[in-house]
Amino acid sequence: MKVVITESKINDLIKDYLMNSYDLLNVEFTIKSVGLGSGPNDKGETSVEQNVIKVYVNNVNDNLNYGDKFGIKRGIIRDLESMFGADFKSYGSSWSIEFFEVIKKPF
């Protein structure tokens, strides 16, 4: 049996999983074009469109130290690679991830 999962559906699945598994304020998805400066990737492409996952970690109460934040980042990357097949490490990958810390800051 074949199952067709659209990009928006996989994004929804990733967001739901992350929001329910970690203390996050939001997860967003964007697309960016990346030129490959070290030559073509294994598919012969010199530029790729990357699906960017933007993760907003909740640290409003300033209760996370560097080790805590690093552990969250490592756990999220590991989960996305193993459960959803996201590949962040390969040259010219179609996936990218960015982490943001949400803090209180007076203005």
N, C-alpha and C positions, 0 to 999 in steps of 0.2 A: 504494500500500500504506500503510495506517495502522498506526502503532505506538503502543500505549498505554503510557505510562510513569507509574507511580504516584509519589506524593510521596516515599515511602520509597526508591524506586529512584533518583530524581533525587538525593536526598540522599546515597545510597551512591556514586553516580557522582561527585558533587562532592567528597565526602570522599576517595575513592580518588585522584582527580586531584590534589587539593591535597597530600595526604600524599606522593605520589610525585614531585611537582614542586618542593616547597619543604621547608625544614628546619623541620617543625612537630612538636609533640608530640601534638596532638590537634585534631580538628575536631568540634564538636557542633552540634546543631540544636535550637532551641526555637521556640515560637510565642508571640507577645505581641499583645495587643490595643492599638491605638493610636488615640486620638481625634484627629481632624483639626481643629485649632484655627483654621485660616484658611478654613473653609468646606468644602463638599463637593469631592471630587475629580472628575475628568472622568466617572466612572461615577455620580455623585450620592451617593456614600457619605460619611457623616460620621465613620465609624470603619472601620478595616481590621484584619484579622488579618495580622500580618507573620511570615514565615518568617525567623528570625534564625539566621545562620551565625556561630558563635563559633569564632574561629581562635586557637590557642595557639602562638605563635611561640617556638621554642627559642632562648633566650639564657642558658642555664644557665652557660655559661663566660664570660659577659659580653664576648663578642667582637663584638657588633653595636653600632654607633653609631647616632645618630638617623637619619642618611642611609640607612644599611642597612635599618633598620626601616621607614622611610618607603617605600623602594624595594620592599620585600616587600609592604607594604600596597597600594601602587599597582598592582603586578604582579598580585596576587591579584584585586583588584577588576576590573581590565581583563580578565583571563582569564575570570572568572565572567560578566561582561557579554557578552563576545564568544562564548564557547563554550556557555554554558548559558542565555543570555537573561535573566539576573538583572538587574533594573533597580533600582539603589540610589538613583538621582537624582530620579526623578519624584515629584511630590507624591502622597502616598497610595499609594506603591508597596507591593506585597506582599512585598518583600524588604528585609532589613536585615542589616548585618554589624557584628560587634564583634571587635576585636583585643585579645589579651592577650599580654603578654611574660612568659614563664616564666623566673624568675631564682633564684639561690641566695640565701637569706636566713636568717641564723641566728635561732633563737628561744630 
